[in-house]
Structure formats: structure tokens, C-alpha cells
Amino acid sequence: MADSLISEESAPMPDERRPLTKGERRRRQILDRALGVFHERGLEGTSLRALGEAIGVSHAALRHYFPSREQLLLEVLREADRRALDFAEQSGLGAVDFVLRGADYNMRIPGLMALYNTMAAGALEANNTSSREFFVERYDHIRRSLAAVFEIGCAQGTVRTDISIEDAAALVIAACDGLATQWLIDPRVDMRSAMHLLDRLLGTSSTN
């Protein structure tokens, strides 16, 4: 899903059962404000210095928590994914609805969705190890999460049993990513309608 769920395995989160340290609280505040900047400005002015000025943090302080622009942007995506996953998991619905709820969350911030696409494209560049590792782990986590949802659907009779659930999970992600890109370019694209068509094709009704 494009622009929707996080690989929580890619970066350990502080143990929520203990109080956050001052540094952890400050780091989360910076990420929260950085998400706000993407909501307001999109991808414009996203150098470390410009982001620091926008969120009220000195360039030196920002580099203390995030040594490079790439690291900050990847951490912004991890935080956005964490929030989108929390939002999506409240649905208790099928795989496509699970993805769409995460996408709905991120579609409120088009600049954030554009950042996903930009960073994913950058991950294809040679020697861009950090971004590549992030997206490898992210997509692996999403595929496994969706496969688990499909398994429940198969057991409940709401998902076809003559298909590979791993392939179905990859297909749902590919469809969501591609539709999100089309929507960013042309907001008239009805992402939800197309995804629900895919849902019907994967459902038991398509085998009748």
C-alpha cells in the first residue's frame, strides 16, 4: 500500500510501557512537526536547514537527531506508516479495506504521498542502501500483514481459495501504489472504486 502501512520491524520503537526519555520525546516532537510541514508545504523546501527553520529547531539540533536529510525523511515515513497502521487496524475489515484505510489516512497529506513516491524512486538508485533497505522491509511487512488478512478471509469464505494469498497481497500493494501515483497526478482518478473492483475479483463471488 502504497503510502499506507509501516514495517515496524524496520526501526525499533521505544517500549511504550516505560516513560520516554527526554531525547525520545524531543525526537517524536520533531517528527510530528515535520509531518505538519509536509501537510502544509508538500515537498517544497525540504532541506535539513529549511525543515529545521519550519519546525523551530536549529540546524545543529536537527542534525543531532537526524544526521542526514535522507535519514530524517525515512523516519518521517516510518512515523507516518506507524500512524496509518494504527488507523487501518481499527477497521477489522478485508484486505482491500485494510489498505484503503491506510491510504485514506495518508491521502489527507498529498505531500507525504509524494514523498513516498520520491523516496521509493530514489531507492532504485545504485548505492542508496538506506532507502532500499527501508522499502524492502516495508513491503515485506505489508505483504505478510495482508497475507494474514487474506488467510482469515479464506477461512471465512470471503476470499477465493484457488489463488496464492502471497501473490494476492503483492497485487493489492501494486494496485494501491499505482493508483496512488495516478491520483497524485490527476485527482479525478477514483482510487477507492478501482480498489473495490479488485476486491470483488479476489472475492468468492468471482469464482461463481
C-alpha positions as CSV (number, residue, x, y, z in Angstrom):
1,M,0.0,0.0,0.0
2,A,1.2,2.5,-1.2
3,D,1.7,5.1,1.2
4,S,-0.1,3.4,3.9
5,L,1.4,0.9,6.4
6,I,4.7,0.7,8.3
7,S,7.2,-2.0,8.8
8,E,7.5,-1.7,12.5
9,E,10.4,-4.2,12.4
10,S,12.5,-1.7,10.4
11,A,13.1,0.5,13.3
12,P,12.6,-0.4,16.9
13,M,10.2,1.8,18.8
14,P,10.7,2.8,22.4
15,D,9.0,0.5,24.9
16,E,5.6,2.1,25.4
17,R,5.4,0.6,28.8
18,R,8.1,2.9,30.2
19,P,8.3,6.7,30.2
20,L,10.0,8.2,27.2
21,T,13.4,9.8,27.7
22,K,13.8,13.5,27.1
23,G,15.6,12.7,23.8
24,E,12.9,10.3,22.7
25,R,10.2,12.9,23.4
26,R,12.1,15.5,21.5
27,R,12.7,13.2,18.6
28,R,9.0,12.4,18.3
29,Q,8.1,16.1,18.6
30,I,10.4,16.8,15.6
31,L,8.8,14.0,13.6
32,D,5.3,15.3,14.4
33,R,6.2,18.8,13.3
34,A,8.0,17.5,10.2
35,L,4.7,15.7,9.2
36,G,2.9,19.0,9.7
37,V,5.4,20.7,7.3
38,F,4.7,18.1,4.6
39,H,0.9,18.7,5.1
40,E,1.4,22.5,4.6
41,R,4.1,22.6,2.0
42,G,4.4,19.3,0.3
43,L,8.0,18.5,-0.9
44,E,9.0,22.2,-1.3
45,G,11.8,23.3,0.9
46,T,12.7,20.0,2.5
47,S,16.4,20.6,3.1
48,L,17.5,19.9,6.7
49,R,18.1,23.6,7.3
50,A,14.7,24.6,5.8
51,L,12.9,21.9,7.7
52,G,14.6,23.0,10.9
53,E,13.5,26.6,10.4
54,A,10.0,25.5,9.6
55,I,9.6,23.4,12.8
56,G,11.5,25.8,15.0
57,V,14.6,23.7,15.6
58,S,18.2,24.8,14.9
59,H,20.1,23.1,12.1
60,A,22.6,21.8,14.7
61,A,19.9,20.3,16.9
62,L,18.2,18.7,14.0
63,R,21.4,17.1,12.8
64,H,21.9,15.8,16.4
65,Y,18.8,13.6,16.0
66,F,18.9,13.1,12.2
67,P,22.5,13.3,10.7
68,S,21.2,13.4,7.1
69,R,18.2,14.6,5.2
70,E,17.6,11.1,3.9
71,Q,17.5,9.7,7.4
72,L,15.0,12.3,8.6
73,L,12.8,11.7,5.6
74,L,12.8,7.9,6.1
75,E,12.0,8.5,9.8
76,V,9.1,10.7,8.8
77,L,7.8,7.9,6.6
78,R,8.2,5.4,9.4
79,E,6.2,7.6,11.8
80,A,3.5,8.2,9.1
81,D,3.3,4.4,8.5
82,R,3.0,3.7,12.2
83,R,0.1,6.1,12.4
84,A,-1.5,4.8,9.2
85,L,-1.2,1.2,10.5
86,D,-2.8,2.1,13.8
87,F,-5.7,3.8,11.9
88,A,-6.1,0.9,9.4
89,E,-6.1,-1.8,12.1
90,Q,-9.2,-0.3,13.6
91,S,-11.2,-1.4,10.6
92,G,-11.4,-5.2,11.2
93,L,-12.4,-5.5,7.5
94,G,-10.9,-7.3,4.5
95,A,-7.5,-6.8,2.9
96,V,-8.5,-4.1,0.4
97,D,-10.4,-2.1,3.1
98,F,-7.3,-2.5,5.3
99,V,-5.1,-1.0,2.6
100,L,-7.6,1.7,1.8
101,R,-8.0,2.9,5.3
102,G,-4.2,3.4,5.5
103,A,-4.3,5.1,2.1
104,D,-7.2,7.3,3.2
105,Y,-5.1,8.4,6.2
106,N,-2.1,9.4,4.0
107,M,-4.3,11.0,1.2
108,R,-5.1,13.7,3.7
109,I,-1.4,14.8,3.2
110,P,-0.6,14.6,-0.5
111,G,2.9,15.9,0.1
112,L,3.5,12.9,2.2
113,M,2.3,10.5,-0.5
114,A,4.6,12.4,-2.9
115,L,7.4,11.8,-0.5
116,Y,6.8,8.0,-0.5
117,N,7.0,8.0,-4.3
118,T,10.1,10.2,-4.4
119,M,11.9,8.1,-1.8
120,A,10.8,4.8,-3.5
121,A,12.2,6.0,-6.8
122,G,15.4,7.0,-5.1
123,A,15.7,3.5,-3.6
124,L,16.3,2.2,-7.1
125,E,19.5,4.2,-7.5
126,A,22.8,2.4,-7.1
127,N,24.3,2.6,-3.6
128,N,21.2,4.1,-2.0
129,T,21.3,1.4,0.7
130,S,19.3,3.1,3.5
131,S,16.2,3.8,1.3
132,R,16.4,0.4,-0.4
133,E,16.5,-1.4,3.0
134,F,13.6,0.7,4.3
135,F,11.4,-0.2,1.3
136,V,12.4,-3.9,1.2
137,E,11.4,-4.2,4.9
138,R,8.3,-2.1,4.5
139,Y,6.9,-4.1,1.6
140,D,7.8,-7.4,3.2
141,H,5.9,-6.4,6.3
142,I,2.9,-5.2,4.3
143,R,2.8,-8.4,2.3
144,R,2.8,-10.5,5.4
145,S,0.2,-8.4,7.1
146,L,-2.1,-8.6,4.1
147,A,-1.5,-12.3,3.7
148,A,-2.6,-12.8,7.3
149,V,-5.8,-10.9,6.5
150,F,-6.4,-13.0,3.3
151,E,-5.9,-16.2,5.3
152,I,-8.8,-15.1,7.6
153,G,-10.9,-14.2,4.6
154,C,-10.3,-17.7,3.1
155,A,-11.3,-19.3,6.3
156,Q,-14.4,-17.2,6.5
157,G,-15.3,-17.9,2.8
158,T,-15.0,-14.2,1.7
159,V,-11.8,-14.7,-0.3
160,R,-11.1,-17.1,-3.2
161,T,-9.2,-20.3,-2.2
162,D,-7.9,-21.0,-5.7
163,I,-5.3,-18.2,-5.6
164,S,-2.0,-17.7,-3.9
165,I,-2.5,-15.3,-1.0
166,E,1.1,-14.1,-1.2
167,D,0.5,-13.2,-4.9
168,A,-2.8,-11.5,-4.0
169,A,-1.1,-9.5,-1.3
170,A,1.6,-8.3,-3.7
171,L,-1.1,-7.5,-6.3
172,V,-3.1,-5.4,-3.8
173,I,0.0,-3.4,-2.9
174,A,0.9,-2.9,-6.6
175,A,-2.6,-1.7,-7.4
176,C,-2.7,0.7,-4.5
177,D,0.8,2.1,-5.3
178,G,-0.1,2.6,-8.9
179,L,-3.5,4.2,-8.2
180,A,-1.9,6.5,-5.6
181,T,0.6,7.7,-8.2
182,Q,-2.2,8.3,-10.7
183,W,-4.3,10.2,-8.1
184,L,-1.3,12.4,-7.2
185,I,-1.0,13.3,-10.9
186,D,-4.8,13.5,-11.6
187,P,-7.1,13.8,-8.5
188,R,-10.0,12.7,-10.7
189,V,-8.8,9.1,-10.5
190,D,-11.2,7.2,-8.3
191,M,-8.7,5.1,-6.3
192,R,-11.4,3.7,-4.0
193,S,-13.6,2.4,-6.8
194,A,-10.8,0.7,-8.6
195,M,-9.6,-1.0,-5.4
196,H,-13.0,-2.3,-4.6
197,L,-13.2,-3.7,-8.1
198,L,-10.0,-5.6,-7.3
199,D,-11.6,-6.7,-4.0
200,R,-14.5,-8.2,-5.9
201,L,-12.2,-10.0,-8.3
202,L,-10.4,-11.6,-5.3
203,G,-13.6,-12.5,-3.5
204,T,-15.6,-15.7,-3.7
205,S,-18.1,-14.1,-6.0
206,S,-15.6,-14.1,-8.8
207,T,-15.4,-17.9,-8.8
208,N,-19.1,-18.4,-9.2
